């Protein structure tokens, strides 16, 4: 396959022109999104440039501690974002989300590295960083959706939960259905993507690999691996997050805390 056509500074300026068109269209339609689009454009450029230089340094350094450090930073940022998307402030929510995403990411990567990819070095940044990034980013969204859904449902149906408790149900039994609904809601976007992947549009990872010169079958093979990794990591993350959240809503006497 032909080599990747590299983009120079002029090409990137024209790329920014696309966002200028978006700003102009927003102004034409009087949508009031001009400032938001401009800020988002600036942040995108700045954040991706910083990421590019950081990853270039990490790849050149080729050190396991450097790889673990960048992954820890990514994990912490995503955990904070997921925590902030859950409206109710719950004690120990950040460590709960952080730990859930960590466990799901580590277990999924271990399975993938040991049984499937089998790189020469477990910390090879070419594989570990992008795969972990995909898992962590998707797990963040799943944790936020499941957490927010569970919290809002428990607050809405608190009287029903207390009724179950008064009839002898354990806290786990009283919120079991709400927890299952939260997990299903968080997994729905992933399952929908799996149902339609390759039929409606090319996935982003496949598109990137094709642009980089990877053969279509190789690109599709990695896409299959990644989507399966994301699915199991999202499920594990939501199971852990919802289980931990449920415990936060009850005291030692099995009473609902409002």
N, C-alpha and C positions, 0 to 999 in steps of 0.2 A: 504494500500500500504506500501511496505517496507520503512524504514527510509533512508534518504539520506546518501550515502557513502561519508564521509568527506575526503578531501584531506589534507595530511600532507606536511611538507616541502620537503620530498623526492619526493612526487608526483609532486609538483610544479617544482622541479628541472628537472624532466623528461619532464614536460610540456615545459619548456624552451628549452629542447632538440629538440622539434619540430622546433623552430626557428633557432636552430643551423643547422638543416638539410636544412632549407630554405636558410640560408647563404651559406652553402656548395654547394647547387644546383645552386645558383646564381653565385658563383665563378667558378663552373664547366662549366656553360654555358657562362661565361664571360659577364654577364648582367650589372655589375657595381652597383648592388643594395645592396652589402654587408653592407656598412656603413649605408645606409638608413634603412635596416631591423634591424640592431643592435640598432640604435637610437630609432626606433619605438618600439622595444621590451623593451628597458630600460624605455622609457616613459610610456608604457602601464603598466609595473609592478609598477613603482613609483606612477603613477596617481591613479591606482586602489587600491593600498595599502593605500594611503592617503585617498581616498574616503571611503574605508572600515572602517578605524579608525574614520573618521569624522561622518559617518552615525551611527556607533556603539555608539558614544557619543551622537548624536542627539536623537537616539531612547531611550537611557537610560535616557536622560534628560527629555524627554517627555514634552517639553515646547512649547507653540504656537509661542513665539517670536524666539526661536531657529529654528523652522521649517520655519518661514517666512524669517529668515536671510539666511538660506542655499538656499532657493528658489530664493531669491533676487540675491545671488551670481551666481547661475546657470543661471538666466535670463540675468544678465549683461554680463557674459562671452559669452553666445550664441549670444547676440545682437552685441557684438564687432566682433565676428567671422563672422557673417552674413554681418555686415557693411564692413569688410575688403574684403569680396568676391565680392563686387560690385566695379567694376574697377574705375568708375568716383567718385571723391570726391565731394559730394553734401552737402551743408550746412544743419545742423540739421539732418543728416542721422542717426546718432546713436540714438538720442532720438526718432526718427520716428520708427525705427526698434524695439527698446526697448519697446515703448508704444504699438505697434501692437502685439508683442508677449505676452506682459503682458495682454492686453485686451482679446485676444483669449484664453489664458490659464485660466484666472480667470473665464470667462463666461463658458467655457467648464467644468471646475472643479465644478463650482456651480451647473450646470445642473446635472452632474454625482453624486455629493454628495447628493443633495437634493432629486432627483427623483429615483436614481438607487441604489447606494451603501448604503447610509444612515448610515454612521458610528456614533458611540456614541458621538464622538468628531470631529468637523469639521477639526481639525488640526492633526488628528491621523497620525503620520509619516509613519505608515505601508502602508497607502493608498495614502496620499497626495504627498509624496516625489517621489515614483516611477511613479505614474500617471502623475504628473506634469513634471517629467524628460522626460518621453516619449513625451509629448506634446511639451515641449520647444525644445527638440532636433530636432524633425521633423519640427516644425515651423521655426527653424533656417534655415534649408535647403530650405524650401519652400520660405522663404523671400529672401534668397540669389539668388535663381534661378529666381524668378519673378522680383526682383530688377535689376539684371544684364541684363536679357532679355529686360526689358522695357528701361533701359538706353541705351543699345547698339542700340536698334531699333529706338528710338527717334533720336539719333545722326546720324544714317544711313539715315533716311528718313526725315531729317529736312526740306529739300526743299518742300517735299510733304506736310508736316504739315503746313508750311508757306503759301502754296497755298490754303489749306483749310481755313486758317485764313483770307486770303485776300478775299475769296469768302463769308465771313460772318459767318463761323463756330466759335463756342466758343472753348476755349482750350480743354474742356472736349470732345467735339465732334471730334476735330481734332486728338486726340490721343486715342479715344475710342477703335478702333480695335486693336491697339498696346497693350493697357492695357489688353484687353480680351485675346490676344494671350499670354501675359506674365503670366497671371493667369493660363491659360490652361497648359502651359509648366511646371509650378511649381506643378500643381496637377497631372500631368501625371504619375510620379513615384508612387504616392499613389494609383491612380486608377488602374494602372497595378498590383500593389501588391494585391489589393482587388479582381481583376479578377482571380488571380492565387493562392491566399492564400489557403493553405490546399491541393492543387492539386500537386504542384511541390515539395515542401519541407515543413517541420514543421517550423512555425514561431519561432523566437528567444524567445519570451516571453513564448510561449507554451512549448518549449523545456526546458526552465529554470524551469517552474512550475512542469513539469513532473519529472525532476531530483530531485526537492525538495519534491516529494511525493504527489503532488496534483493529484486528480483523473482526467482522461482525459476530462470528460465532464465539470468539474469545470474549468480546464485550458482553454478549448475552449471557455467557456462562457466569461472569462475575455479577451481572445484574440479578440472576437467579439466586446466587449465594447471598448477595446483600439484602435482597427483599426478605429472604427467609431469616437471616440474622436479625433484621429489624423487627420482624413479626414476633419472634420468640423473646427478644429482649424487651419489647413493648409489653408483652403479656406478663413476663416476669416482673417488670418494673411496677405495673399497675397492681399486680397481686400483692407485692410487698408494701407499696404505698397505701393502698386501701386497708390492708390488714393493720398497719401501724396507725393509720388515722382512726380506725374504729376503736382502738384501745384508748386513744386520747379523749374520746367522748364519754367514757365511763370511769367512775371512781372505783376504789377498792371494794365498795359495797355493791357493785354492779348497778349503780344508779346513773342515769343519764345526766351528763353535765351540760348545761345550757350556756 
